[in-house]
Amino acid sequence: MLGGKGRTLVLFGVFFLCAGFAFEVDYFIVFSLFCLFATVFSLPQFDASLNIDDLKVERILESKTMFQDSFLHVKVKVTNNGGKQFNFIDIFDDYNAETFHLVAGENYISTRINPHQTIVFSYIIEPKIRGEYDIGPLTVVVKDRLGFNSEERVVPDSIDDITIYPPYEIIKKIEAMAQQRAINRSFGVHRSRIKGMGTEFYGMRRYVYGDQFRSIDWKASVRSQKLIVKEFETDRAINVIIMIDSSESMAGGAVDNTKFEFSIRAAMLLTKIALEQKDRVGAITFSDRKHYRFLEPSGRTSHFFTMLDFLGRVMPKFEAKFEETCEEFCRRYSRRSLIIILSDLEGSQEDIALGVKKLRAYGHTVMVISPFSPWFEAHELELSPTDKALAEAVSEETMEHLIELKPKLEQFNAQIIYVGPDDFLNVVLAEYAKARKAGKGEH
């Protein structure tokens, strides 16, 4: 194909040809024919002299997984397997500048390569945000000496998936909290209360939809004329399922501190703490049915890193479908669990209520922790008076939506707890502690 200079020369040729005939200037006509013949005759010779397939280009990565605050060294290896020299070649390695920051080197090279020679160039990039992203493709451009002709090829299978975990600093803080037994400061000291087939009495409350019939205290129910259930303290291992709303609305907030990113951190911290308590932890990320992902619960210490990889690949997209998600979960997993839902609850009230009802019908204990959108989306932002008024209006509308939703969930014994950026992690841990003490999710 014609290169940039070749296309320019053709345009000049056409222009002077038209001008020569229009103004009857023979010099213009001769010059235009020279330009056109020069480009037309050089193209077959260029195609015959060089074979771009003789060039093998490959990307070499140290790893395809990394932390957000680390660096990725990318090497590109170019080998000329043919018997002819390429004097003018350009190699480009594409990456998303919104996702990665170029720290050192360049992601392209313009060079020449001799027969059977290998050239390597490299660059270093730093990820800006957590998630799963692509690097590539690699593109090869071969040009002739004058730049009249060029041939461009995209290297097949030259796109690599890179998984970016949350910053390593956050991971270390989470591990430090577990190592320092910060759980004890929040949860209190655990004592073994299991005796025979029973456990120590914790409290009584009214029966709600989904409670086990065997937990009903019939004598207390007769006296009060309402169904009353007993709750017991336990130190037995429980199943914890962290259900994270990964719909588009969860992307609200600063890039590194969205509602979804806070939910990811809370899930990681809760996983680490729960595993320290010998509980089994699993996770669900969901928007619609197509984007439902489920990680089976496990109590292995290494499960923390499995959870890290599972959560590291998810980005908030599409619209949340609570009922579909809960139905899919109940169909796949039958063991009674403590389900902690992390969601801004901005979907349909009916859809959310039906989803919680489905979980309760299968005997799961449901806890809903909701990042209150205005507290995240206006967090650390300097707003104009107009923006502040708009933010207050949105805040009132959001709160009204949640107030209407609250009694619909409470009838299934699922309380909504609202959190902001400053108290998100503490609230998640405190509520897990209460549920565990009461034996929620014990099977």
Secondary structure by P-SEA (a helix, b strand, c coil): cccaaaaaaaaaaaaaaaaaaaaccaaaaaaaaaaaaaaaaaaaaaaaacccccbbbbbbbccccccccbbbbbbbbbbbcccccccbbbbbbbbcccccccccccccccccccccbbbbbcbbbbbccbbbbbcccbbbbbbcccccccccccccccbbbbbbcccaaaaaaaaaaaaaccccccccccccccccccccccccccccccccccccaaaaaaaaccbbbbbbbbccbbbbbbbbbcccccccccccccaaaaaaaaaaaaaaaaaaacbbbbbccccccccbbbbccccccaaaaaaaaaaaaccccccccaaaaaaaaaaccccccbbbbbccccccaaaaaaaaaaaaaabbbbbbbbccccccccccccccaaaaaaaaaaaaaaaaaaaaaaaaaaaacbbbbbbccccaaaaaaaaaaaaaaaccccc
